[in-house]
Amino acid sequence: MERWPRERPGPFGGKRVENRRKKLEMLCEGGLRLFLDRGIEGVTVEDLAKEAGIAKGSFYRYVRDKEELVEAIFRPAKELFEQGMDRCEEALKLAETNEELLLAYETLALDLTAAMFPYLDVMLLYLQEYRAPAVNARKPVRVLADMILQKALDITAAAHEHGLLRPIPHRVSTLVVIGAVERLLFGFLTEEPLGEPQEVGAALIAMMLDGIRSKPQVG
């Protein structure tokens, strides 16, 4: 979870920069463990410093505050999510058939799976925290939630442009899909017996499109 300091303490790529990067990585990894166990608001800066093996005062050499640490933890996954959802939106802007619609959603599912796989604990923390009040160090969690919702709304709007979806209000269908995806993801992360991820993903896409895809006109 790489994050460069606002002012580099030495030449780019030097030993001091590398040491700083490693310390920040230790803070992120330790913070993630503590946040999953106690919740973001239940962890203090002192707890975070102790988990990373540094003095409390040294914490502020690497991040401004706990909020900035949470932001650093979520940043890599957030960037991958944005990229995958942007690709889907662009594909749907060009889609003119149900087959192209299906391909765009299947590609999105693959992109998001690839984005989540290296950050499963990060996604579990997101699911545990994003419905809580977006105050203090929880703010970056809400930023990610708002980004996912807005990108999903943009994707739905792009699919509607060519009449490929039924005229269901965008926000309603988008929230239904997001809710289903989040609940299934939580099930996987907590080891519910849901079956193979690929099969569950394919079933979800089929059910989703059967419900919201525009039906061919007969006669």
TIGU-542766 format. One line per field, with one value per residue (C-alpha): x, y, z. Coordinates in nm, 4 decimals. Layout:
px: c(X  ...)
py: c(Y  ...)
pz: c(Z  ...)
This chain:
px: c(0.0000  0.2424  0.2114  0.4883  0.5301  0.4431  0.8143  1.0653  1.3411  1.6290  1.6933  1.4196  1.4693  1.7212  1.7482  1.5555  1.2680  1.2610  1.2602  0.9754  0.7786  0.8266  0.7157  0.4025  0.3321  0.3681  0.1266  -0.1261  -0.0999  -0.1160  -0.3963  -0.5998  -0.5686  -0.6767  -0.9604  -1.1034  -1.0901  -1.2117  -1.3633  -1.2004  -1.3289  -1.2211  -0.8510  -0.6291  -0.3126  -0.1273  -0.2678  -0.1589  0.1934  0.2334  0.1097  0.3622  0.6442  0.7071  0.6761  0.3443  0.5167  0.6704  0.3223  0.2868  0.6056  0.4236  0.0617  -0.1147  -0.3737  -0.5788  -0.8043  -0.5079  -0.3984  -0.7456  -0.7307  -0.3914  -0.5306  -0.8212  -0.6431  -0.5064  -0.8404  -1.0279  -0.8094  -0.8601  -1.2355  -1.2452  -1.0508  -1.2731  -1.5971  -1.4757  -1.3924  -1.7408  -1.9052  -1.7071  -1.7984  -2.1679  -2.1616  -2.0711  -2.2973  -2.5955  -2.6978  -2.7844  -2.4720  -2.2530  -2.4402  -2.3713  -2.0053  -1.9607  -2.1087  -1.9121  -1.5900  -1.6787  -1.7292  -1.3851  -1.2222  -1.3766  -1.2867  -0.9259  -0.9309  -1.0664  -0.8552  -0.5349  -0.7386  -0.9933  -0.9339  -0.9693  -1.3042  -1.4193  -1.3306  -1.5254  -1.8343  -1.8067  -1.7730  -1.9397  -2.2880  -2.1593  -2.1584  -1.8961  -1.7161  -1.3519  -1.1385  -1.4386  -1.4629  -1.2453  -1.4793  -1.7751  -1.5696  -1.5223  -1.8916  -1.9996  -1.7571  -1.8892  -2.2494  -2.1811  -1.9820  -2.2570  -2.5176  -2.3042  -2.2829  -2.6599  -2.7167  -2.4811  -2.6719  -3.0006  -2.8730  -2.9235  -3.2486  -3.0816  -3.2427  -3.6047  -3.7244  -3.6719  -3.5476  -3.1675  -3.1070  -3.3481  -3.1974  -2.8435  -2.9001  -3.0591  -2.7561  -2.5038  -2.6876  -2.6840  -2.3150  -2.2176  -2.4164  -2.2657  -1.9170  -1.9679  -2.0786  -1.7625  -1.5379  -1.7020  -1.6924  -2.0622  -2.1311  -2.2212  -2.0442  -1.7737  -1.7244  -1.7370  -2.0687  -2.2196  -2.1021  -2.2499  -2.5791  -2.5957  -2.5346  -2.7994  -3.0576  -2.9756  -3.0032  -3.3183  -3.4763  -3.3588  -3.2680  -3.5018  -3.7083  -3.7146  -4.0358  -4.2557  -4.4419)
py: c(0.0000  0.2539  0.6182  0.8763  1.1426  1.5015  1.5900  1.3168  1.2868  1.2324  1.1334  0.9506  0.5793  0.6342  0.4327  0.6852  0.6865  0.3067  0.2932  0.5428  0.3363  0.0229  0.1997  0.3266  -0.0219  -0.1583  0.1076  0.0170  -0.3562  -0.3188  -0.0662  -0.2974  -0.5786  -0.3559  -0.1900  -0.5299  -0.6451  -0.3318  -0.1023  0.2174  0.4328  0.1770  0.2104  0.4930  0.6406  0.4886  0.1455  0.1927  0.2988  0.0053  -0.2435  -0.1054  -0.1110  0.2641  0.5417  0.7275  1.0529  0.8855  0.8046  1.1625  1.1370  0.9059  1.0224  1.3368  1.1521  0.8323  0.9469  0.9737  0.6215  0.4853  0.6671  0.5052  0.1613  0.2006  0.3888  0.0937  -0.0896  0.2345  0.3116  -0.0374  -0.0123  0.3223  0.1858  -0.1194  0.0752  0.3410  0.0680  -0.0768  0.2615  0.3238  -0.0228  0.0348  0.3688  0.1711  -0.1299  -0.1716  -0.5342  -0.7533  -0.9579  -0.6476  -0.5504  -0.8930  -0.8809  -0.5393  -0.6596  -0.9858  -0.7914  -0.5602  -0.8614  -0.9946  -0.6534  -0.6051  -0.9584  -0.8956  -0.5635  -0.7210  -1.0357  -0.8719  -0.6654  -0.9044  -0.7807  -0.4219  -0.5085  -0.6775  -0.3621  -0.1577  -0.3762  -0.3518  0.0262  0.1991  0.2194  0.3885  0.7704  0.9228  1.1136  1.1459  0.8570  0.6886  0.9603  0.7747  0.4754  0.6909  0.8439  0.4931  0.4090  0.7307  0.6671  0.3137  0.4374  0.7221  0.5017  0.2382  0.5053  0.6215  0.2616  0.2197  0.5484  0.4396  0.1113  0.3053  0.5290  0.2550  0.1259  -0.1929  -0.1760  -0.1576  0.1893  0.1265  0.4299  0.4278  0.4698  0.1935  -0.0722  0.0395  0.0157  -0.3285  -0.4581  -0.3000  -0.4444  -0.7952  -0.7745  -0.6470  -0.9156  -1.1933  -1.0507  -1.0398  -1.4023  -1.5055  -1.3110  -1.4669  -1.8140  -1.8734  -2.1846  -2.0016  -2.2194  -2.1313  -1.7554  -1.7833  -1.9677  -1.7256  -1.4276  -1.5728  -1.6442  -1.2905  -1.1353  -1.3610  -1.2771  -0.9077  -0.8855  -1.0976  -0.8426  -0.5155  -0.5957  -0.4597  -0.7408  -0.7823  -0.6610  -0.9426  -0.8988)
pz: c(0.0000  -0.1236  -0.0373  -0.0797  0.1884  0.1084  0.1254  0.0460  0.3098  0.0688  -0.2941  -0.4796  -0.4291  -0.1482  0.1720  0.3810  0.1324  0.1284  0.5078  0.5157  0.2661  0.4761  0.7929  0.6233  0.4929  0.8472  0.9734  0.7035  0.7661  1.1441  1.1192  0.8972  1.1511  1.4383  1.2446  1.1471  1.5079  1.6873  1.4254  1.3010  1.5854  1.8441  1.7610  1.8867  1.7393  2.0333  1.9391  1.5777  1.6711  1.9083  1.6470  1.3950  1.6510  1.6522  1.9093  1.9212  1.8231  1.5189  1.3826  1.2597  1.0544  0.8151  0.8141  0.9281  1.1372  1.1579  0.8733  0.6379  0.7367  0.6555  0.3216  0.2492  0.3313  0.0873  -0.1933  -0.3990  -0.4112  -0.4797  -0.7813  -0.9279  -0.8777  -1.0565  -1.3516  -1.3921  -1.3634  -1.6067  -1.8622  -1.8251  -1.8737  -2.1928  -2.3258  -2.2550  -2.4354  -2.7486  -2.6843  -2.9140  -2.8591  -2.5620  -2.6335  -2.6017  -2.2850  -2.1339  -2.2337  -2.0711  -1.7412  -1.7482  -1.8077  -1.5183  -1.2922  -1.3883  -1.3392  -0.9951  -0.8883  -0.9928  -0.8047  -0.4855  -0.4749  -0.3394  -0.0905  0.0594  0.4148  0.2935  0.1357  0.4567  0.6503  0.3949  0.4386  0.8171  0.8225  0.5294  0.6802  0.9952  1.0238  0.7937  1.0672  1.1642  1.0356  0.8699  0.6034  0.3454  0.3722  0.2721  -0.0090  -0.1509  -0.1037  -0.2780  -0.5639  -0.6160  -0.6181  -0.8605  -1.0987  -1.0855  -1.1659  -1.4598  -1.5855  -1.5615  -1.7445  -2.0231  -2.0647  -2.0849  -2.3647  -2.6241  -2.4762  -2.3512  -2.0061  -1.8991  -1.7917  -1.4220  -1.2243  -1.2446  -0.8747  -0.7756  -1.0046  -0.9189  -0.5427  -0.5789  -0.7707  -0.5337  -0.2345  -0.3839  -0.4732  -0.1288  0.0525  -0.1599  -0.1118  0.2635  0.2476  0.0668  0.3023  0.6073  0.4487  0.3958  0.1799  -0.1416  -0.3993  -0.6490  -0.6986  -1.0794  -1.0700  -0.8199  -1.0270  -1.3462  -1.1687  -1.0317  -1.3753  -1.5331  -1.2648  -1.2825  -1.6594  -1.6709  -1.4406  -1.5945  -1.9563  -2.2196  -2.3736  -2.7534  -2.9127  -3.0496  -3.3758)
